[in-house]
Amino acid sequence: MRKFNRKNDQIRDISIETNINKNSDGSCIIRLGDTHVICTASFENDVPQWLKNGDSGWITAEYGMLPGSTSTRNRREAAKGKQSGRTVEIQRLIGRSLRTVVDLKKIKGSQIIIDCDVIQADGGTRTASISGAFVALSLAIKRLLNKKILKENPIKDYLAAISCGILNEEIYIDLDYTEDSQANVDANFIFSETLGIAEVQVSGERSTFKYEDLKQMIKMSQISVRKIFEIQKKVLN
């Protein structure tokens, strides 16, 4: 039995509070169960060196887990002197996912940097970060349009993410930490609302999985992620 008697295809309680940071161009805090992530978006009238003479802008992301986000203090990576492989992987995933729903030519010569800081972790931090990052990005774009810094809206579609897994031969959506740590198969799906799938991450942690399992995981995740799209639209419109 899942915590709070959640059904297999039921995501945790979700809320998104916007404009929590006055200094960034767009910001929110997303709460997905006991996973809470602060997401901010900052506009820079510059691009990476390798894009200097191109006809495109750029969107990138940074991700981190604050010391008090886990049950035992998570040491700051700055104190270690380098980022972990997990951190690098997740921030690349966030930036890559966002770029799939943005026309980068419409932000030519500039970049938007997304910061996702996990203040409390209970599974699904990367998926919550992506869903929250999209809201922060959208708010930043709206502000830039109002200030006439951008002429056109570069966002092509909504974007959200959800975790999924197989535990005791059953498929579960939106795993908390306890479920995730015991799952036989672990997956993360990133969806745009109408354009399709942005990314699929699936790995056998303790066992292999069948093609039919993968199809069912995608199907259940696509249905469940609709609730996240609804919340995003509610806070953005």
PAVEXLUM-342564 format. One record per atom (N, C-alpha, C): residue number from 1; residue in three letters; atom name; x, y, z. Coordinates in steps of 0.2 Angstrom, whole numbers. Layout:
! PAVEXLUM-342564
  resi  resn  name   east  north     up
   NUM   ALA    CA      X      Y      Z
...
//
This chain:
! PAVEXLUM-342564
  resi  resn  name   east  north     up
     1   MET     N      4     -6      0
     1   MET    CA      0      0      0
     1   MET     C      4      6      0
     2   ARG     N      3     11     -5
     2   ARG    CA      7     17     -5
     2   ARG     C      5     22      1
     3   LYS     N     10     26      2
     3   LYS    CA      8     31      7
     3   LYS     C      2     35      6
     4   PHE     N     -2     37     10
     4   PHE    CA     -8     41      9
     4   PHE     C    -13     37      5
     5   ASN     N    -12     31      4
     5   ASN    CA    -17     27      0
     5   ASN     C    -17     29     -7
     6   ARG     N    -11     32    -10
     6   ARG    CA    -11     34    -17
     6   ARG     C    -12     28    -22
     7   LYS     N    -16     29    -27
     7   LYS    CA    -16     24    -32
     7   LYS     C    -10     24    -36
     8   ASN     N     -9     18    -40
     8   ASN    CA     -3     17    -44
     8   ASN     C     -1     23    -49
     9   ASP     N     -7     25    -51
     9   ASP    CA     -6     31    -57
     9   ASP     C     -7     38    -54
    10   GLN     N     -7     38    -47
    10   GLN    CA     -9     45    -44
    10   GLN     C     -3     49    -42
    11   ILE     N     -2     55    -45
    11   ILE    CA      4     59    -42
    11   ILE     C      3     62    -36
    12   ARG     N      8     64    -32
    12   ARG    CA      7     67    -26
    12   ARG     C      4     74    -26
    13   ASP     N      2     76    -21
    13   ASP    CA     -1     83    -21
    13   ASP     C      4     88    -24
    14   ILE     N      2     92    -28
    14   ILE    CA      7     97    -31
    14   ILE     C      4    104    -31
    15   SER     N      9    109    -30
    15   SER    CA      7    116    -30
    15   SER     C     13    120    -33
    16   ILE     N     11    125    -36
    16   ILE    CA     17    130    -38
    16   ILE     C     15    137    -36
    17   GLU     N     19    140    -33
    17   GLU    CA     19    147    -31
    17   GLU     C     24    151    -35
    18   THR     N     21    156    -38
    18   THR    CA     25    160    -43
    18   THR     C     28    167    -39
    19   ASN     N     33    170    -43
    19   ASN    CA     35    176    -41
    19   ASN     C     38    177    -34
    20   ILE     N     42    172    -32
    20   ILE    CA     44    171    -25
    20   ILE     C     51    175    -24
    21   ASN     N     54    177    -30
    21   ASN    CA     60    181    -30
    21   ASN     C     60    187    -34
    22   LYS     N     61    193    -31
    22   LYS    CA     60    199    -34
    22   LYS     C     66    201    -39
    23   ASN     N     71    197    -38
    23   ASN    CA     77    199    -42
    23   ASN     C     78    195    -48
    24   SER     N     75    190    -49
    24   SER    CA     75    186    -55
    24   SER     C     70    188    -60
    25   ASP     N     71    186    -66
    25   ASP    CA     66    188    -71
    25   ASP     C     59    183    -71
    26   GLY     N     60    177    -68
    26   GLY    CA     55    173    -67
    26   GLY     C     56    168    -61
    27   SER     N     51    167    -57
    27   SER    CA     53    162    -51
    27   SER     C     47    159    -49
    28   CYS     N     48    153    -46
    28   CYS    CA     42    149    -43
    28   CYS     C     45    144    -38
    29   ILE     N     41    142    -33
    29   ILE    CA     43    136    -29
    29   ILE     C     38    131    -31
    30   ILE     N     40    125    -33
    30   ILE    CA     36    119    -34
    30   ILE     C     36    114    -29
    31   ARG     N     30    112    -26
    31   ARG    CA     30    107    -21
    31   ARG     C     26    101    -24
    32   LEU     N     30     95    -24
    32   LEU    CA     27     89    -26
    32   LEU     C     28     84    -21
    33   GLY     N     22     83    -17
    33   GLY    CA     23     80    -11
    33   GLY     C     28     83     -6
    34   ASP     N     33     79     -3
    34   ASP    CA     38     82      1
    34   ASP     C     44     84     -3
    35   THR     N     44     84     -9
    35   THR    CA     49     87    -13
    35   THR     C     48     94    -15
    36   HIS     N     52     99    -13
    36   HIS    CA     51    106    -14
    36   HIS     C     57    109    -18
    37   VAL     N     56    113    -23
    37   VAL    CA     61    115    -27
    37   VAL     C     60    123    -29
    38   ILE     N     65    127    -28
    38   ILE    CA     65    134    -30
    38   ILE     C     68    134    -37
    39   CYS     N     64    137    -41
    39   CYS    CA     66    138    -48
    39   CYS     C     66    145    -50
    40   THR     N     72    148    -53
    40   THR    CA     72    155    -55
    40   THR     C     75    155    -62
    41   ALA     N     73    160    -66
    41   ALA    CA     76    161    -73
    41   ALA     C     79    168    -73
    42   SER     N     85    169    -76
    42   SER    CA     88    175    -77
    42   SER     C     90    176    -84
    43   PHE     N     89    182    -86
    43   PHE    CA     90    184    -93
    43   PHE     C     97    187    -94
    44   GLU     N    101    185    -99
    44   GLU    CA    108    188   -100
    44   GLU     C    108    190   -107
    45   ASN     N    110    196   -108
    45   ASN    CA    111    199   -115
    45   ASN     C    118    197   -118
    46   ASP     N    119    190   -118
    46   ASP    CA    125    187   -120
    46   ASP     C    124    180   -122
    47   VAL     N    128    177   -125
    47   VAL    CA    128    169   -126
    47   VAL     C    135    166   -125
    48   PRO     N    135    160   -125
    48   PRO    CA    141    156   -124
    48   PRO     C    146    158   -130
    49   GLN     N    152    157   -129
    49   GLN    CA    157    159   -134
    49   GLN     C    156    156   -141
    50   TRP     N    154    149   -140
    50   TRP    CA    153    145   -146
    50   TRP     C    147    147   -150
    51   LEU     N    143    152   -148
    51   LEU    CA    137    154   -151
    51   LEU     C    138    162   -153
    52   LYS     N    143    165   -152
    52   LYS    CA    144    172   -153
    52   LYS     C    142    174   -160
    53   ASN     N    144    170   -165
    53   ASN    CA    142    172   -172
    53   ASN     C    137    169   -175
    54   GLY     N    133    165   -171
    54   GLY    CA    127    161   -173
    54   GLY     C    121    165   -174
    55   ASP     N    115    162   -176
    55   ASP    CA    109    165   -176
    55   ASP     C    104    163   -171
    56   SER     N    107    160   -165
    56   SER    CA    103    157   -160
    56   SER     C    104    160   -153
    57   GLY     N    100    159   -149
    57   GLY    CA    101    161   -142
    57   GLY     C    102    154   -138
    58   TRP     N    102    154   -131
    58   TRP    CA    103    148   -128
    58   TRP     C     99    148   -121
    59   ILE     N     98    142   -119
    59   ILE    CA     95    141   -112
    59   ILE     C     99    136   -109
    60   THR     N    101    137   -103
    60   THR    CA    105    132    -99
    60   THR     C    102    132    -92
    61   ALA     N    105    127    -88
    61   ALA    CA    102    126    -81
    61   ALA     C    107    124    -76
    62   GLU     N    106    126    -70
    62   GLU    CA    111    124    -65
    62   GLU     C    106    121    -59
    63   TYR     N    108    116    -56
    63   TYR    CA    104    112    -51
    63   TYR     C    109    111    -45
    64   GLY     N    105    111    -39
    64   GLY    CA    109    109    -33
    64   GLY     C    104    107    -28
    65   MET     N    106    103    -23
    65   MET    CA    103    101    -17
    65   MET     C    106    105    -11
    66   LEU     N    102    109     -8
    66   LEU    CA    104    112     -2
    66   LEU     C    106    108      4
    67   PRO     N    110    110      8
    67   PRO    CA    112    106     14
    67   PRO     C    106    102     18
    68   GLY     N    101    106     19
    68   GLY    CA     96    104     23
    68   GLY     C     90    100     19
    69   SER     N     92     98     13
    69   SER    CA     86     95      9
    69   SER     C     86     88     10
    70   THR     N     90     85     13
    70   THR    CA     90     77     14
    70   THR     C     90     76     22
    71   SER     N     89     70     24
    71   SER    CA     89     68     31
    71   SER     C     95     69     35
    72   THR     N    101     68     31
    72   THR    CA    108     70     34
    72   THR     C    110     75     30
    73   ARG     N    114     80     33
    73   ARG    CA    116     86     29
    73   ARG     C    120     85     23
    74   ASN     N    117     87     17
    74   ASN    CA    120     87     11
    74   ASN     C    126     92     10
    75   ARG     N    132     90     10
    75   ARG    CA    138     94     10
    75   ARG     C    138     98      3
    76   ARG     N    139    105      3
    76   ARG    CA    139    109     -2
    76   ARG     C    144    107     -7
    77   GLU     N    142    107    -14
    77   GLU    CA    147    104    -18
    77   GLU     C    153    110    -19
    78   ALA     N    151    116    -18
    78   ALA    CA    156    121    -18
    78   ALA     C    162    120    -13
    79   ALA     N    160    117     -7
    79   ALA    CA    165    115     -2
    79   ALA     C    169    109     -4
    80   LYS     N    166    105     -9
    80   LYS    CA    170     99    -11
    80   LYS     C    175    101    -17
    81   GLY     N    173    107    -20
    81   GLY    CA    178    109    -25
    81   GLY     C    176    107    -32
    82   LYS     N    170    103    -33
    82   LYS    CA    168    101    -39
    82   LYS     C    161     98    -39
    83   GLN     N    157     98    -44
    83   GLN    CA    151     95    -44
    83   GLN     C    151     88    -45
    84   SER     N    146     84    -43
    84   SER    CA    145     77    -43
    84   SER     C    143     76    -51
    85   GLY     N    144     70    -53
    85   GLY    CA    141     67    -59
    85   GLY     C    134     68    -60
    86   ARG     N    131     66    -54
    86   ARG    CA    123     67    -54
    86   ARG     C    121     74    -55
    87   THR     N    124     79    -52
    87   THR    CA    122     86    -53
    87   THR     C    123     88    -60
    88   VAL     N    129     86    -63
    88   VAL    CA    130     88    -70
    88   VAL     C    125     85    -74
    89   GLU     N    123     79    -73
    89   GLU    CA    118     75    -77
    89   GLU     C    111     79    -77
    90   ILE     N    109     80    -71
    90   ILE    CA    103     83    -70
    90   ILE     C    102     90    -73
    91   GLN     N    107     94    -72
    91   GLN    CA    107    101    -75
    91   GLN     C    107    101    -82
    92   ARG     N    111     96    -85
    92   ARG    CA    111     96    -92
    92   ARG     C    104     93    -95
    93   LEU     N    101     89    -91
    93   LEU    CA     94     86    -93
    93   LEU     C     89     92    -93
    94   ILE     N     89     96    -88
    94   ILE    CA     84    102    -87
    94   ILE     C     85    107    -93
    95   GLY     N     91    109    -94
    95   GLY    CA     92    113   -100
    95   GLY     C     90    110   -107
    96   ARG     N     92    104   -108
    96   ARG    CA     91    100   -114
    96   ARG     C     83    100   -115
    97   SER     N     80     98   -110
    97   SER    CA     72     97   -110
    97   SER     C     69    104   -112
    98   LEU     N     71    109   -109
    98   LEU    CA     68    116   -110
    98   LEU     C     69    118   -117
    99   ARG     N     75    117   -120
    99   ARG    CA     77    119   -127
    99   ARG     C     72    116   -132
   100   THR     N     69    110   -130
   100   THR    CA     65    106   -135
   100   THR     C     58    110   -136
   101   VAL     N     56    115   -132
   101   VAL    CA     50    118   -133
   101   VAL     C     51    126   -134
   102   VAL     N     57    128   -135
   102   VAL    CA     59    135   -136
   102   VAL     C     62    136   -143
   103   ASP     N     60    141   -147
   103   ASP    CA     63    143   -153
   103   ASP     C     69    147   -151
   104   LEU     N     75    144   -151
   104   LEU    CA     81    148   -149
   104   LEU     C     82    154   -154
   105   LYS     N     80    154   -160
   105   LYS    CA     82    159   -164
   105   LYS     C     78    166   -162
   106   LYS     N     72    165   -158
   106   LYS    CA     69    171   -156
   106   LYS     C     72    174   -150
   107   ILE     N     77    171   -147
   107   ILE    CA     81    174   -142
   107   ILE     C     88    175   -144
   108   LYS     N     89    176   -150
   108   LYS    CA     96    177   -153
   108   LYS     C    100    182   -150
   109   GLY     N    106    180   -148
   109   GLY    CA    111    185   -145
   109   GLY     C    110    185   -137
   110   SER     N    106    181   -135
   110   SER    CA    105    181   -127
   110   SER     C    104    174   -125
   111   GLN     N    104    173   -118
   111   GLN    CA    103    167   -115
   111   GLN     C     99    168   -109
   112   ILE     N     95    163   -107
   112   ILE    CA     92    162   -101
   112   ILE     C     94    157    -96
   113   ILE     N     96    158    -90
   113   ILE    CA     99    153    -86
   113   ILE     C     94    151    -81
   114   ILE     N     93    145    -80
   114   ILE    CA     88    142    -75
   114   ILE     C     92    140    -69
   115   ASP     N     90    142    -63
   115   ASP    CA     93    139    -57
   115   ASP     C     87    135    -53
   116   CYS     N     89    129    -52
   116   CYS    CA     84    124    -48
   116   CYS     C     88    122    -42
   117   ASP     N     85    124    -36
   117   ASP    CA     88    123    -30
   117   ASP     C     83    119    -26
   118   VAL     N     85    113    -24
   118   VAL    CA     81    108    -20
   118   VAL     C     82    110    -13
   119   ILE     N     76    112    -10
   119   ILE    CA     76    114     -3
   119   ILE     C     74    108      2
   120   GLN     N     70    103     -1
   120   GLN    CA     68     97      2
   120   GLN     C     67     92     -3
   121   ALA     N     70     86     -1
   121   ALA    CA     70     81     -6
   121   ALA     C     66     74     -4
   122   ASP     N     62     72     -8
   122   ASP    CA     59     66     -6
   122   ASP     C     57     62    -13
   123   GLY     N     62     61    -17
   123   GLY    CA     61     58    -23
   123   GLY     C     58     63    -29
   124   GLY     N     60     61    -35
   124   GLY    CA     58     65    -40
   124   GLY     C     60     72    -41
   125   THR     N     66     74    -38
   125   THR    CA     69     81    -38
   125   THR     C     70     83    -45
   126   ARG     N     73     79    -50
   126   ARG    CA     74     81    -57
   126   ARG     C     68     82    -61
   127   THR     N     63     78    -59
   127   THR    CA     56     79    -63
   127   THR     C     53     86    -61
   128   ALA     N     53     87    -54
   128   ALA    CA     50     93    -51
   128   ALA     C     53     99    -53
   129   SER     N     60     98    -54
   129   SER    CA     64    104    -56
   129   SER     C     62    106    -63
   130   ILE     N     61    101    -68
   130   ILE    CA     59    102    -75
   130   ILE     C     53    106    -75
   131   SER     N     48    103    -72
   131   SER    CA     41    106    -72
   131   SER     C     41    113    -69
   132   GLY     N     45    114    -64
   132   GLY    CA     45    121    -61
   132   GLY     C     49    126    -65
   133   ALA     N     55    123    -68
   133   ALA    CA     59    127    -72
   133   ALA     C     55    130    -78
   134   PHE     N     50    126    -81
   134   PHE    CA     46    128    -86
   134   PHE     C     42    134    -84
   135   VAL     N     39    134    -78
   135   VAL    CA     35    140    -76
   135   VAL     C     40    146    -75
   136   ALA     N     46    145    -72
   136   ALA    CA     50    151    -71
   136   ALA     C     52    154    -78
   137   LEU     N     54    149    -82
   137   LEU    CA     55    152    -89
   137   LEU     C     50    155    -92
   138   SER     N     44    153    -92
   138   SER    CA     38    156    -95
   138   SER     C     37    163    -92
   139   LEU     N     37    164    -85
   139   LEU    CA     37    170    -82
   139   LEU     C     42    175    -84
   140   ALA     N     48    173    -85
   140   ALA    CA     53    177    -88
   140   ALA     C     52    179    -95
   141   ILE     N     50    175    -99
   141   ILE    CA     48    177   -106
   141   ILE     C     43    182   -106
   142   LYS     N     38    181   -102
   142   LYS    CA     32    186   -102
   142   LYS     C     34    193    -99
   143   ARG     N     39    193    -95
   143   ARG    CA     42    199    -92
   143   ARG     C     46    202    -98
   144   LEU     N     50    198   -101
   144   LEU    CA     54    201   -107
   144   LEU     C     50    204   -113
   145   LEU     N     44    201   -114
   145   LEU    CA     40    203   -119
   145   LEU     C     37    210   -117
   146   ASN     N     35    210   -111
   146   ASN    CA     31    216   -108
   146   ASN     C     36    222   -108
   147   LYS     N     43    221   -107
   147   LYS    CA     48    226   -107
   147   LYS     C     51    227   -114
   148   LYS     N     48    224   -119
   148   LYS    CA     50    225   -126
   148   LYS     C     57    222   -128
   149   ILE     N     60    218   -123
   149   ILE    CA     66    216   -124
   149   ILE     C     66    210   -129
   150   LEU     N     61    206   -129
   150   LEU    CA     59    201   -134
   150   LEU     C     53    203   -138
   151   LYS     N     54    202   -145
   151   LYS    CA     48    204   -149
   151   LYS     C     43    198   -150
   152   GLU     N     45    192   -150
   152   GLU    CA     40    186   -150
   152   GLU     C     41    181   -145
   153   ASN     N     36    178   -143
   153   ASN    CA     36    173   -138
   153   ASN     C     40    167   -141
   154   PRO     N     45    164   -139
   154   PRO    CA     49    159   -141
   154   PRO     C     46    152   -139
   155   ILE     N     42    152   -134
   155   ILE    CA     40    146   -131
   155   ILE     C     34    142   -136
   156   LYS     N     36    136   -138
   156   LYS    CA     31    133   -143
   156   LYS     C     26    128   -139
   157   ASP     N     27    126   -133
   157   ASP    CA     23    121   -130
   157   ASP     C     24    121   -123
   158   TYR     N     20    118   -119
   158   TYR    CA     21    117   -112
   158   TYR     C     25    111   -111
   159   LEU     N     29    111   -105
   159   LEU    CA     34    105   -104
   159   LEU     C     33    103    -96
   160   ALA     N     33     97    -95
   160   ALA    CA     32     94    -88
   160   ALA     C     35     87    -88
   161   ALA     N     37     85    -82
   161   ALA    CA     41     79    -81
   161   ALA     C     38     75    -75
   162   ILE     N     38     68    -76
   162   ILE    CA     36     64    -71
   162   ILE     C     40     58    -70
   163   SER     N     41     55    -64
   163   SER    CA     45     49    -63
   163   SER     C     40     43    -63
   164   CYS     N     43     37    -64
   164   CYS    CA     39     31    -64
   164   CYS     C     44     25    -63
   165   GLY     N     41     20    -61
   165   GLY    CA     45     14    -59
   165   GLY     C     41      8    -58
   166   ILE     N     45      2    -58
   166   ILE    CA     42     -4    -57
   166   ILE     C     44     -7    -50
   167   LEU     N     39     -8    -46
   167   LEU    CA     41    -11    -39
   167   LEU     C     36    -16    -37
   168   ASN     N     39    -22    -35
   168   ASN    CA     35    -28    -34
   168   ASN     C     31    -30    -40
   169   GLU     N     33    -29    -46
   169   GLU    CA     30    -31    -52
   169   GLU     C     24    -27    -54
   170   GLU     N     24    -21    -51
   170   GLU    CA     18    -16    -52
   170   GLU     C     21     -9    -54
   171   ILE     N     18     -6    -59
   171   ILE    CA     20      1    -61
   171   ILE     C     17      6    -57
   172   TYR     N     22     11    -55
   172   TYR    CA     20     16    -50
   172   TYR     C     22     23    -53
   173   ILE     N     18     28    -53
   173   ILE    CA     19     34    -55
   173   ILE     C     21     39    -49
   174   ASP     N     26     43    -51
   174   ASP    CA     28     48    -46
   174   ASP     C     31     45    -39
   175   LEU     N     36     42    -40
   175   LEU    CA     39     38    -34
   175   LEU     C     42     43    -29
   176   ASP     N     40     42    -22
   176   ASP    CA     44     46    -17
   176   ASP     C     50     42    -16
   177   TYR     N     54     45    -11
   177   TYR    CA     61     42    -10
   177   TYR     C     61     34     -8
   178   THR     N     56     33     -3
   178   THR    CA     56     26     -1
   178   THR     C     55     21     -7
   179   GLU     N     50     23    -11
   179   GLU    CA     48     19    -17
   179   GLU     C     54     19    -22
   180   ASP     N     57     24    -23
   180   ASP    CA     62     25    -28
   180   ASP     C     68     21    -26
   181   SER     N     70     21    -20
   181   SER    CA     76     17    -17
   181   SER     C     75      9    -18
   182   GLN     N     68      7    -18
   182   GLN    CA     67      0    -18
   182   GLN     C     65     -2    -25
   183   ALA     N     64      2    -30
   183   ALA    CA     61      0    -37
   183   ALA     C     66     -4    -41
   184   ASN     N     63     -9    -44
   184   ASN    CA     67    -13    -49
   184   ASN     C     69    -10    -55
   185   VAL     N     64     -5    -57
   185   VAL    CA     65     -2    -63
   185   VAL     C     64      6    -62
   186   ASP     N     68     10    -64
   186   ASP    CA     67     17    -63
   186   ASP     C     67     21    -69
   187   ALA     N     62     26    -70
   187   ALA    CA     61     29    -76
   187   ALA     C     59     37    -75
   188   ASN     N     61     41    -79
   188   ASN    CA     59     48    -79
   188   ASN     C     57     50    -86
   189   PHE     N     51     53    -87
   189   PHE    CA     48     55    -94
   189   PHE     C     47     62    -94
   190   ILE     N     49     65    -99
   190   ILE    CA     48     73   -100
   190   ILE     C     44     73   -106
   191   PHE     N     38     77   -105
   191   PHE    CA     33     77   -111
   191   PHE     C     32     85   -112
   192   SER     N     31     86   -119
   192   SER    CA     28     92   -120
   192   SER     C     20     91   -121
   193   GLU     N     16     96   -120
   193   GLU    CA      9     94   -120
   193   GLU     C      6     92   -127
   194   THR     N      9     95   -132
   194   THR    CA      6     93   -139
   194   THR     C     11     91   -144
   195   LEU     N     17     92   -143
   195   LEU    CA     22     91   -148
   195   LEU     C     25     84   -147
   196   GLY     N     25     81   -141
   196   GLY    CA     27     74   -141
   196   GLY     C     32     73   -134
   197   ILE     N     36     68   -135
   197   ILE    CA     41     67   -129
   197   ILE     C     47     70   -130
   198   ALA     N     49     74   -125
   198   ALA    CA     56     77   -125
   198   ALA     C     62     72   -123
   199   GLU     N     60     68   -118
   199   GLU    CA     66     63   -116
   199   GLU     C     63     58   -112
   200   VAL     N     66     52   -113
   200   VAL    CA     64     46   -110
   200   VAL     C     71     43   -106
   201   GLN     N     70     42   -100
   201   GLN    CA     76     39    -96
   201   GLN     C     73     33    -92
   202   VAL     N     75     27    -94
   202   VAL    CA     73     21    -91
   202   VAL     C     79     16    -89
   203   SER     N     80     14    -83
   203   SER    CA     85      9    -82
   203   SER     C     83      4    -77
   204   GLY     N     85     -2    -78
   204   GLY    CA     84     -8    -74
   204   GLY     C     89     -7    -68
   205   GLU     N     86     -6    -62
   205   GLU    CA     90     -5    -56
   205   GLU     C     92    -12    -53
   206   ARG     N     87    -16    -53
   206   ARG    CA     88    -23    -50
   206   ARG     C     85    -29    -55
   207   SER     N     82    -27    -60
   207   SER    CA     80    -32    -65
   207   SER     C     79    -29    -72
   208   THR     N     78    -33    -77
   208   THR    CA     77    -30    -83
   208   THR     C     69    -29    -84
   209   PHE     N     67    -26    -89
   209   PHE    CA     60    -25    -90
   209   PHE     C     58    -26    -98
   210   LYS     N     52    -27    -99
   210   LYS    CA     50    -29   -106
   210   LYS     C     47    -23   -109
   211   TYR     N     47    -24   -116
   211   TYR    CA     45    -18   -120
   211   TYR     C     38    -16   -118
   212   GLU     N     33    -21   -117
   212   GLU    CA     27    -20   -115
   212   GLU     C     26    -16   -108
   213   ASP     N     31    -17   -104
   213   ASP    CA     32    -13    -98
   213   ASP     C     33     -6    -99
   214   LEU     N     38     -5   -104
   214   LEU    CA     39      2   -106
   214   LEU     C     33      6   -109
   215   LYS     N     30      3   -113
   215   LYS    CA     24      6   -116
   215   LYS     C     19      8   -111
   216   GLN     N     18      3   -106
   216   GLN    CA     13      5   -101
   216   GLN     C     15     10    -97
   217   MET     N     22     11    -95
   217   MET    CA     24     16    -91
   217   MET     C     23     23    -95
   218   ILE     N     25     23   -101
   218   ILE    CA     24     29   -105
   218   ILE     C     16     31   -105
   219   LYS     N     12     26   -106
   219   LYS    CA      5     28   -106
   219   LYS     C      2     31   -100
   220   MET     N      4     27    -94
   220   MET    CA      2     30    -88
   220   MET     C      5     36    -86
   221   SER     N     11     37    -88
   221   SER    CA     14     44    -86
   221   SER     C     11     50    -90
   222   GLN     N     10     48    -97
   222   GLN    CA      6     53   -101
   222   GLN     C      0     56    -98
   223   ILE     N     -4     51    -95
   223   ILE    CA    -10     53    -92
   223   ILE     C     -9     56    -86
   224   SER     N     -5     54    -82
   224   SER    CA     -4     57    -75
   224   SER     C     -1     64    -76
   225   VAL     N      3     65    -81
   225   VAL    CA      7     72    -81
   225   VAL     C      2     78    -83
   226   ARG     N     -4     76    -85
   226   ARG    CA     -9     81    -87
   226   ARG     C    -11     85    -81
   227   LYS     N    -11     82    -75
   227   LYS    CA    -12     87    -69
   227   LYS     C     -7     92    -68
   228   ILE     N     -1     90    -70
   228   ILE    CA      5     95    -70
   228   ILE     C      4    101    -75
   229   PHE     N      2     99    -81
   229   PHE    CA      0    104    -86
   229   PHE     C     -6    109    -83
   230   GLU     N    -11    106    -80
   230   GLU    CA    -16    110    -78
   230   GLU     C    -14    115    -73
   231   ILE     N    -10    113    -68
   231   ILE    CA     -7    117    -63
   231   ILE     C     -3    123    -66
   232   GLN     N      1    121    -71
   232   GLN    CA      6    126    -74
   232   GLN     C      1    131    -78
   233   LYS     N     -4    129    -81
   233   LYS    CA     -8    134    -85
   233   LYS     C    -12    138    -80
   234   LYS     N    -14    136    -74
   234   LYS    CA    -17    139    -69
   234   LYS     C    -13    145    -66
   235   VAL     N     -7    144    -65
   235   VAL    CA     -2    149    -62
   235   VAL     C      0    154    -68
   236   LEU     N      0    152    -74
   236   LEU    CA      3    156    -79
   236   LEU     C     -2    160    -83
   237   ASN     N     -8    158    -83
   237   ASN    CA    -13    162    -86
   237   ASN     C    -18    166    -82
//
